[in-house]
């Protein structure tokens, strides 16, 4: 099993929306990938409520059968569309992938 975790900080304003709206849009788009990318076994998207300055705004947690499944997800057209949008509304990200 491979686990894929990504966290982001969002821009205060981007794509004509404020941060909170873009966070909700990103959550919906990411969760919708479950029905579009066959290799996703599990997906969760959380919107942060922690007020510490070190906290990230949004967290993505995905599970894949193996590295091949993660690789298929990374290049899938639907993931690429969502990733492009998220890159346009975020200021930074952190990624961790590991086998479990």
C-alpha distance (Angstrom), angle and dihedral (degrees) to the residues before:
residue distance angle dihedral
X1 . . .
X2 3.81 . .
X3 3.78 122.7 .
X4 3.80 121.7 -156.8
X5 3.80 119.7 -165.0
X6 3.80 124.8 -178.2
X7 3.80 128.1 175.3
X8 3.78 128.1 -172.0
X9 3.77 142.6 -171.1
X10 3.78 112.0 -144.0
X11 3.79 129.7 -140.3
X12 3.81 114.7 -107.9
X13 3.81 89.5 -121.5
X14 3.80 129.2 12.9
X15 3.80 139.6 141.9
X16 3.80 89.4 17.0
X17 3.81 93.6 -60.3
X18 3.78 138.6 96.5
X19 3.80 121.8 -112.5
X20 3.81 96.2 -95.8
X21 3.80 94.2 52.7
X22 3.81 92.1 46.7
X23 3.79 90.3 49.9
X24 3.82 90.4 54.7
X25 3.81 92.2 45.8
X26 3.81 90.9 50.0
X27 3.82 90.9 49.4
X28 3.81 91.6 52.6
X29 3.81 93.5 45.8
X30 3.79 93.0 48.2
X31 3.80 94.5 46.5
X32 3.80 89.7 48.7
X33 3.82 89.2 61.7
X34 3.82 88.9 75.5
X35 3.80 90.4 77.0
X36 3.79 94.4 40.6
X37 3.83 105.7 43.7
X38 3.82 109.7 58.2
X39 3.81 96.4 -159.7
X40 3.85 93.7 62.8
X41 3.80 107.3 103.2
X42 3.81 95.9 175.7
X43 3.79 135.6 1.0
X44 3.79 133.9 -174.2
X45 3.78 129.0 176.6
X46 3.79 120.7 -167.9
X47 3.79 130.6 -168.1
X48 3.79 111.0 -144.2
X49 3.79 123.1 -117.9
X50 3.82 96.4 174.3
X51 3.81 111.9 114.4
X52 3.81 98.7 -156.8
X53 3.80 113.5 119.4
X54 3.83 90.2 -124.9
X55 3.81 92.5 58.9
X56 3.80 120.4 108.2
X57 3.82 121.3 -133.0
X58 3.82 100.4 -129.8
X59 3.80 134.3 17.8
X60 3.82 127.7 -160.5
X61 3.80 121.6 -161.8
X62 3.82 120.2 -174.9
X63 3.78 135.1 171.3
X64 3.80 126.2 -151.5
X65 3.79 131.7 -178.7
X66 3.80 92.1 -120.0
X67 3.81 144.7 -26.4
X68 3.80 89.7 -76.0
X69 3.82 88.9 60.3
X70 3.81 91.2 50.0
X71 3.80 90.3 48.5
X72 3.83 90.5 50.9
X73 3.81 89.6 51.2
X74 3.80 92.7 49.9
X75 3.82 93.8 56.6
X76 3.82 98.3 35.1
X77 3.83 111.8 122.1
X78 3.81 93.7 -128.2
X79 3.81 92.0 51.7
X80 3.79 90.6 47.4
X81 3.84 91.0 54.8
X82 3.80 92.7 50.3
X83 3.81 92.6 43.5
X84 3.81 91.5 52.7
X85 3.80 91.4 52.1
X86 3.81 92.7 46.7
X87 3.82 91.6 49.2
X88 3.82 87.8 55.8
X89 3.83 93.9 55.0
X90 3.81 102.5 38.2
X91 3.78 133.9 76.6
X92 3.79 99.2 -157.2
X93 3.79 145.2 -6.8
X94 3.78 141.7 -163.1
X95 3.81 124.7 -151.7
X96 3.78 133.7 -163.7
X97 3.82 124.8 -180.0
X98 3.78 121.7 -179.6
X99 3.78 143.2 158.8
X100 3.77 119.0 -114.9
